[in-house]
């Protein structure tokens, strides 16, 4: 039961973190308020948040027992999943036409 809770918490955290760069104009939520933030800055934040969520997942796995070894396939799949979870924020920021 605990493992299922941890998995749900990690997925909710990943969904929140993946959309965070597209939801605000501050750099990593603590930087100065900018009028516009470039896509490059948003992608850099996305990479940093990916590693942050990965660190939380690693800590949860370490708490539950032995850490399983991961190869490049693991990082390719989790990176792709993280980018997929960021899609709603990207659509909201760049593809939805809002009246000015």
ABEGO torsion letter per residue (X at the ends): XAAAAAAAAAAAAAAAAAAAAAABABBGGABBBBABBBAAAAAAAAAAAAAAAAAAAAAAAAAAEBBBBBBAAAAAAAAAAAAAAAAAAAAAAAABBBBX
